[in-house]
Structure formats: C-alpha cells, structure tokens
Amino acid sequence: MSQSFKEILINAIENKGVNLSKLSELSRVPERYLELLIRGEFNNLPSAPYIHGYLTHISHILDVEDELLWEAFKKENFIKTSGASDELPKNRFSIQTVSNTKTFAIGGFAVLALVYFIFRFNSLFGKPELTVTTPKEEIITVSSSVFFIKGSTDKDAKLTINDEMINMDENNNFSKSVLLQGGINSFEIKAKKFLGRETSVTRQIIYQEPEASPIKEETSL
C-alpha cells in the first residue's frame, strides 16, 4: 500500500534528523507552511505553483525524489493541471509582454505626435514671414499727413507697429492708419511667433506739407 503525502513527509524528516525550524532554514520554506503540510491543512496554503516549488526544495534537503512529494500531494488535493491557478502571480517589477495591438496603438500615437510636432514646430518656434506692401520702399516722401501702412504676416504671429499691437483680418492682412508729423516719421513693424523668432521691417515716411498757393492780388480797373 502506497504511503500518503503526510507519511512520506514525516518519514523523510525523521530519516534526515532535522526539525521544522532547521528544514525551513535550509529550504527557505516558511516554517508555518511546513506545519500546515504536516497537519494536512492544505486549504490554508498558497497557490499550487508555490507549493510545487516548496516541495521541490524540501525534496532536495530530505534526499527524496523531486516529484515524489509533489505527486503524492496532487493525488490527495485534486489539483488542476491547467488554468489560472497554475500561473504564478505577476511580479510588478518584472518586464511584462505587451500585446501587438497595444504596441501598434503606442507606435501610431508616437507617429501622430511626431507629425504634429513637426507641423507645429515652425508655427511655434520658426521665424515668421512679414510683407509690407504699403509702403514698399524703405524711405518714401508723401504730402498727406494721414498714411496707411499695409501688409501681411503669418496667422500665428503677433504683429506690432512701433510696439502697438495690430490686429489682422481673416486673411492675415493688416492695415494701420498713422498720423504723420512734418519731416521724417520712422515706423518699426515687427512680427513674432509664440516662443519663436522675430521678423522686423523699418519704414521711414517723410511728410512734406504742401506749399500754400500764392494769393494773387486783384488789380483795380
């Protein structure tokens, strides 16, 4: 008649001449689990994969065949050979396998983020284009005290004329009326992108007041 698991374990411990404390120290199996195994209180033990590992360590210390204790234990406990109970709990510090779907999703997101960054880089950090259409020349002379400075720049640019904020229309065009003083009037037009570089254009407008027409004296008849 074959021996039970409890009988095999107790006989092996007695033959080896060790107590539970020493066996726990040598096998690194908690002493409380050894006591539960001997008392047959299997329901209070950890999951099957842990027990298998414990019994393997114990077998080496007690000079018992590796699978002898495990097979005897399985016969008395009807342990399933497949399913979630046979898997060791995942170590939160171990490297986990990432599914293909998740990998593709992460990769796709990274590509989209890169494309967006490249697309937005110039608008955020680049140097804006600035075109002044009126006046086109750097220096001009006019005879009217009111003049309109016109041009266009990038959509995301901040535009100023002599440090005054200028609004643009929906087509990114701007028009600013200025009142000229007699002589040279200097205007610095700047376009600056958010977190980016600055483009600056200077225009000098010389205002010459028109000469008054001479009044003709009436000759008496």
C-alpha positions in Angstrom: 0.0 0.0 0.0 1.4 3.4 -1.1 2.2 5.9 1.6 0.2 9.1 2.0 1.8 12.5 1.5 1.9 13.2 5.2 3.5 9.8 5.9 6.2 10.4 3.2 7.0 13.8 4.5 7.2 12.8 8.2 9.3 9.8 7.5 11.7 11.8 5.3 12.1 14.4 8.1 12.8 11.8 10.7 15.2 9.9 8.5 17.1 13.2 7.8 17.1 14.0 11.5 16.1 17.7 11.2 13.4 19.6 12.9 11.0 22.0 11.2 13.0 25.1 12.1 16.1 23.7 10.5 14.3 22.4 7.5 12.7 25.8 7.0 16.2 27.5 7.2 17.7 25.1 4.7 14.8 25.0 2.2 13.7 28.6 2.7 10.2 27.4 3.0 8.3 29.3 5.8 8.0 27.2 8.9 4.3 27.8 9.2 3.8 26.2 5.7 5.7 23.2 6.8 3.4 22.8 9.8 0.3 23.1 7.6 1.7 20.4 5.3 2.3 18.0 8.1 -1.1 18.7 9.6 -2.8 18.3 6.3 -4.4 21.7 6.3 -3.8 22.3 2.6 -6.6 24.9 2.2 -4.6 27.4 4.1 -1.5 27.0 1.8 -0.6 29.3 -1.1 -1.5 28.5 -4.7 -0.3 25.3 -6.4 2.8 26.7 -8.2 4.2 27.9 -4.9 3.6 24.5 -3.2 5.3 22.8 -6.1 8.4 24.9 -5.7 8.4 24.4 -1.9 8.1 20.7 -2.2 11.0 20.6 -4.7 13.2 22.5 -2.3 12.2 20.2 0.6 12.9 17.1 -1.5 16.4 18.2 -2.2 17.1 18.7 1.5 15.4 15.5 2.6 17.0 13.4 -0.2 13.7 12.5 -1.6 12.9 12.1 -5.3 11.9 15.5 -6.8 8.4 14.5 -7.9 7.6 12.1 -5.2 6.2 14.6 -2.7 4.5 16.6 -5.4 2.7 13.6 -7.0 1.5 12.5 -3.5 0.3 15.9 -2.8 -1.6 16.2 -6.1 -3.3 12.9 -5.5 -4.7 14.0 -2.2 -5.7 17.5 -3.3 -7.0 17.0 -6.8 -5.0 19.9 -8.1 -6.0 21.0 -11.6 -3.2 20.8 -14.2 -4.3 23.9 -16.2 -6.0 27.2 -15.6 -5.2 30.4 -13.8 -4.4 28.6 -10.5 -1.2 27.2 -12.2 0.1 30.6 -13.0 2.4 32.4 -10.6 1.2 35.9 -9.6 2.9 38.5 -11.8 5.8 40.3 -10.4 5.1 44.0 -10.6 8.9 44.6 -11.1 9.2 42.1 -14.0 9.0 43.1 -17.7 5.6 42.4 -19.0 4.8 41.3 -22.5 3.0 44.0 -24.4 0.3 42.8 -26.9 0.6 43.6 -30.6 -2.5 45.8 -30.5 -1.1 47.9 -27.7 2.3 48.1 -29.4 0.7 49.3 -32.7 -1.5 51.8 -30.7 1.5 53.2 -28.9 3.5 53.4 -32.2 0.7 55.1 -34.0 0.3 57.6 -31.3 4.0 58.3 -31.4 4.0 58.8 -35.1 1.0 61.2 -34.9 2.7 63.1 -32.1 5.9 63.5 -34.2 4.0 64.7 -37.3 2.0 67.2 -35.2 5.3 68.4 -33.6 7.0 68.9 -37.0 3.9 70.6 -38.4 3.6 72.9 -35.4 7.3 73.5 -34.8 7.6 76.2 -37.5 4.5 78.0 -36.3 5.6 78.0 -32.7 9.4 78.4 -33.0 10.2 79.5 -36.5 10.8 82.9 -37.9 7.5 84.5 -39.3 7.2 85.9 -42.8 6.4 89.6 -42.9 5.4 91.5 -46.0 4.9 95.3 -46.0 3.0 96.2 -49.2 2.5 99.9 -48.4 4.9 101.5 -48.4 7.1 99.1 -50.4 10.1 101.3 -50.3 12.2 101.8 -47.2 12.0 105.5 -47.5 9.3 107.5 -49.2 8.1 111.1 -49.3 4.4 111.9 -49.1 2.3 115.1 -49.0 -0.6 113.8 -46.9 -0.5 113.8 -43.1 -2.5 110.5 -42.9 -1.0 107.4 -44.2 -2.0 103.7 -44.2 0.7 101.1 -43.5 -0.4 97.8 -45.0 0.9 94.2 -45.3 0.5 90.6 -44.2 2.2 88.1 -41.9 1.7 84.5 -40.6 -1.5 83.5 -38.9 0.1 82.7 -35.6 2.3 85.8 -35.5 1.9 88.7 -33.1 2.2 92.0 -35.0 3.2 95.4 -33.7 3.9 98.8 -35.3 6.1 100.9 -33.0 5.2 98.5 -30.2 1.5 99.0 -30.7 -0.4 95.7 -31.1 -2.1 95.5 -34.5 -5.0 93.1 -35.4 -5.1 91.2 -38.6 -8.1 90.1 -40.7 -9.2 86.6 -41.5 -6.6 86.5 -44.4 -3.8 87.6 -42.1 -3.6 91.1 -43.7 -3.2 94.3 -41.7 -3.9 97.9 -42.3 -3.0 100.7 -39.8 -3.6 104.4 -40.3 -0.9 106.7 -38.9 -0.7 110.4 -38.4 2.5 111.9 -39.8 4.4 114.8 -38.4 6.4 117.1 -40.6 9.7 115.6 -41.5 10.9 112.0 -41.1 8.5 109.6 -39.4 10.0 106.2 -38.6 7.9 103.0 -38.2 9.2 99.6 -37.0 6.9 96.8 -38.0 7.5 93.5 -36.1 6.1 90.0 -36.4 6.9 87.5 -33.7 5.7 83.9 -33.3 4.8 82.3 -30.0 8.1 81.1 -28.4 9.7 81.8 -31.7 11.8 84.3 -33.6 11.1 87.8 -34.7 11.0 89.5 -38.1 11.4 93.2 -38.2 10.9 95.7 -41.0 11.6 99.5 -40.8 9.9 102.1 -43.0 10.6 105.8 -43.0 8.0 108.2 -44.3 8.9 111.8 -45.0 6.0 114.1 -44.7 6.3 117.4 -46.7 3.5 119.8 -46.2 2.2 121.1 -49.4 3.2 124.7 -50.1 0.4 127.2 -49.9 -0.7 128.6 -53.2 0.3 132.3 -53.6 -2.7 134.7 -53.3 -2.9 136.8 -56.4 -3.6 140.5 -55.8 -6.6 141.9 -57.7 -5.7 144.7 -60.0 -8.0 147.7 -60.0 -9.5 148.8 -63.2 
